[in-house]
Amino acid sequence: MLAVPDSYVTTTVGVSLWAETKWRAILAHRSEAARECSLPGLLARLPEQARRRIIETEYFTRLTPGPVPGDRHRLTV
């Protein structure tokens, strides 16, 4: 499974209101859900409560530094 260390995560977003829709979208890729090592396949074999905990939160990592002080449109490099 592709992931980064937890310490790299800069933002988390709760998406529990859309968890059921997200799960249906994941299951729409039936060939992926049938594969043992794919994320949909791994999720499909988890108990519902564990699966919901995973899909109810989105995690994001900032890949570039934040805005330059005084200029909210220009990023530092």
N, C-alpha and C positions, 0 to 999 in steps of 0.2 A: 504494500500500500504506500503510495506517495505521500509523504508528510514532512513537516519541518519540526524541529524541537519546539516545545511549548514556549520556551523563552523568546522565540522569534515572533510569536503572535502579538500584533499590536492592537487589534480590534476584534471584539466578538459582538455578534448581532443575534439576538433571540428571534427565531423565526417560527416559534411554536404554532402561531396562527395558520401557518402554511404547511405544517408538517405532513398532514394527510395528502395534500396536493403534491408535495415534493415526493412522498413515498410512491404515489401512483405514477408519477413521471419516471421514477427510478425503475419501477416494475414494467413500464412500457418497453423497456429494452430487455425483452425476455431472454435473448441469447446471452446477454451479459449476466443477468440474474442466475442463469443456469450454470455459469462458469464458477468453479470453486474458488479461484483466487481473485476474482474481480471484486471491486467494492460492492456492487449490487448483489453479487453472490454471497459475500460475507454478511452483508446486512440482512439478506433474506433468511439466513440460518440463525440469526440472533433472536432471543425472546423479544416480544414486542416492546416491553418497557426499556430494555437496553437499546434497542434500535431507535426508539423515540428520543432517548437522551442524546444520541449521536446526531440525528438529523434535525433536532430542534435548535441547534446553534450553528451559525456560520462563523468561520475563523478567517481572519485576513492578516496578511503580513505586508507592511510598507516596504517596497523595494527601493525607493529613493528617499533621500532626506526630505524633511519638510520644507515649507516655503522660506525664502530668504526674508529675514526680518525687514519689515517695512514694505515688502512687495508680495502680496498674497498670491500673485499669479506666477511668480518665478520660483522654480525649485533650485536648490543647491545641488551640486554634483560632487 
